């Protein structure tokens, strides 16, 4: 059975509603053969990452960056999960055997920096972007929740098939 790891930081009801929709989509009744594991970013460990076949990440956009909790997750798991560093200590590039990931980000006014910060780190992990980033600004509406559900379902379906 494939395993989908969902790592999120959802400190507000707005971000939590997106996380709940992503999780619901990953558990869609039409998708079989996928074990969905959900971890708050401050609780996720490298062993969770190593045991997973795909990943979904969620964060608010905080001051133009991902949440500190998601950054802590990356800091904690990076090397053990196969992250690559360049000679100068910056994120390196990884090739081959990349596992799929998806990302959702919520911001009040802008998500650009948060998306960029996550993608720069993920680019140095043996992962590949498998779905368009879900960027939600302001209040979360029904269309946003439907897109979050679809994101969860998409990643789970990729692992099921």
N, C-alpha and C positions, 0 to 999 in steps of 0.2 A: 504494500500500500504506500502511495506517495504521501509526503507530508508537506503541508503549506504552513509556514510560520508567519504570523501576523504580529508585527511589532509596532506599537503606537504610543504616542504621548497625547492623551486626550483630557486636558485639565479643565475644559469648559463643556457645557452642555452642547454647544455648537459643534465642537470637534468630536465629542462623544457620539453625537447623532450620526456623523459620517462614519466613524469607526464601527458602530453597530450595524449600519447598512452594509459596509464592506464584509463584515463577519457573516451577516445573513446571506449575502450573495455567495460567499464561499461555501456555505452550507446548503445551497439550493438543492432541492430534492432530486433534480435531474442529474446531479453530479455524484458519481459513485467512485469509490476507491481512493478517496483523499481524506487523510486525517488532518484536520485544521487545528492548529495550536495557536492560541492567542496569548501574547505576553505584553504587559506594560513595558515600555522601554527601559525603565530602571530595574526590571526584574529579569529581562532576557539575558541569556548567557551564550557563550561561544558553543557550548554543547547543544543548545537549541538550534543554532545556526548550522552546525555540522550535521545535525540529524535531519535537516529539512532539505527538500528538493526544490523549493521555490519560496519566495518572500513577498510580503506586502508590508509597506512601511507607511506610517501616518504621523503627521506632525503639524502643529500650528506654525505659522511664520512669525517669528519673534525678532523684531528689530532687524529685519532683513536677513535672517538666518533660521535654520532649523531650531527646534527647541533644544535646550540644554540637555534634557533627558535623552533625546535621540542621539545627540552628539556623544553623550556618555556611553550609550549603547555601542556606537561605532568605536569609540576609544577602547572600550573593554574587550571587544571581540575581534578587532581588525586583524592583528597578526595571526592569531590562532585560527581564524576563519579563512586564511589564505590571502590576506591583503598584501599587496606589493608596494614596496617603497623604492624610490629612485636613490641614486647615490647621494643626492643632496638632502635626503630625508623627506622629500615631498611624495605625494601619492604617485605610484608607478602605474604601469598598465599591465593588464593580465590578458592572456590569450588562451583560448581553448576551454572546453568543458564548462561553459558559463550557464549558471542556473537562472531561471527567469525571476524577475522581480517587477513589482508595480509600486506606485507611490501616489499618495494623496496628501495635499497640503491645503490648509485653510488659513486665510489671512483677512484682516479687515480691509486693507488697502492695496497690498502688494504681496505676491508670493515668489517673485523672481529670484531673490537672493536665497530663500529657503530651498527652492528647487535646485538651484545651482550648487549649493553647498552639499546637499545629499548626493546629487549626481557626481560631483567631483570625488567623493569618497567611494561611492559604489563602483565607479569606473576603475578603481584599484582593487576591487574584489572580484572573485571569479563568478560574477553575476552578469546578466544581460537584461536590458529593459525590454519587457514583453508586452507592455500596454502603455498607451498614452498617459502622461501624468494628469491626474485629476487635480485641477487648481480651482478652489472655490473662494470667492471674495464675498465678504459681508455675510448677510443672513443666509442660512441654508434653506433652500426651497426643495420642493418635491422633485424637480429635475436633477438637482444636485444629489439627493438621496438615491434616485434611480441610477445615476451615473456611478455612485459609490457601490451600489449593489452589483451593477454590471462589472465593475473593476474586480470585486471579490470573486464573482462567478467566472470571469475570464481567466484569472490566474488559477483557480481551482480546476477549471476545465482543461487548461493546458497540462496540468499535472495528471489528470485522469486519463487523458488520451495519449 
